[in-house]
Amino acid sequence: MKLYRVKLNGMTSKSSGTAYGDSYVVTDSPDKAYATVREFLDKEDLGFRHHRGLDVIELLADTYQYNESRTMLFIQS
């Protein structure tokens, strides 16, 4: 599993509450990370549609010891 930071085109300000446009997702691919955030926002009808678009996905950590992010992710079961 990997930890991704998903940044959207909008909804990054915390002045109105949660900054949904700057979210963190634990999953196995960047596509699934964005889909997880987007499906939640669409279901809850949060923000404007054009603010839900993807800006960037960043790999922050991985459960695999020798990974490209060079940061370990530990998940307690």
C-alpha positions in Angstrom: 0.0 0.0 0.0 1.0 3.6 -0.6 0.2 7.0 0.9 -0.7 9.6 -1.7 -1.4 13.3 -1.4 -4.1 14.4 -3.8 -4.3 18.1 -4.6 -7.3 19.4 -6.5 -7.8 22.6 -8.5 -9.7 24.1 -5.7 -11.1 23.5 -2.2 -7.7 23.9 -0.6 -8.6 26.7 1.9 -9.3 25.7 5.5 -11.3 28.9 6.2 -14.6 27.2 5.5 -13.8 24.0 7.3 -12.1 20.9 5.9 -9.7 21.4 3.0 -11.0 18.6 0.7 -8.7 19.8 -2.1 -5.6 18.7 -0.2 -6.4 15.1 0.8 -4.4 12.0 1.8 -5.3 8.5 0.6 -3.9 5.0 1.3 -4.3 2.8 -1.7 -2.2 0.9 -4.3 -2.3 3.4 -7.2 -2.5 7.1 -8.0 -5.6 6.6 -10.1 -7.4 5.0 -7.2 -6.3 7.8 -4.9 -7.9 10.5 -7.1 -11.0 8.3 -7.7 -11.5 7.9 -4.0 -11.4 11.6 -3.4 -13.5 12.5 -6.4 -16.2 9.9 -5.7 -16.5 11.2 -2.1 -16.8 14.9 -3.3 -19.3 14.0 -6.0 -21.4 11.8 -3.7 -21.5 14.6 -1.0 -21.9 17.3 -3.7 -19.1 19.4 -2.1 -17.6 22.4 -3.9 -17.9 23.4 -7.5 -17.3 20.8 -10.2 -14.4 22.7 -11.7 -12.7 22.7 -8.3 -12.8 18.9 -8.1 -10.4 18.5 -11.0 -7.0 17.0 -10.3 -4.0 19.3 -9.9 -1.3 16.8 -8.8 -0.8 13.5 -7.0 2.3 13.0 -4.9 3.6 9.7 -3.6 4.5 10.3 0.1 5.3 6.8 1.5 5.1 3.1 0.7 4.9 -0.1 2.8 7.7 -1.6 0.6 11.1 -1.0 2.2 12.9 0.0 -1.0 10.5 2.4 -2.6 10.7 5.5 -4.9 9.4 7.9 -2.2 12.2 6.8 0.1 9.8 7.0 3.0 8.3 4.0 4.8 4.6 3.7 5.5 3.6 1.5 8.5 0.0 0.4 8.8 -1.0 -1.1 12.1 -3.6 -3.9 11.8 
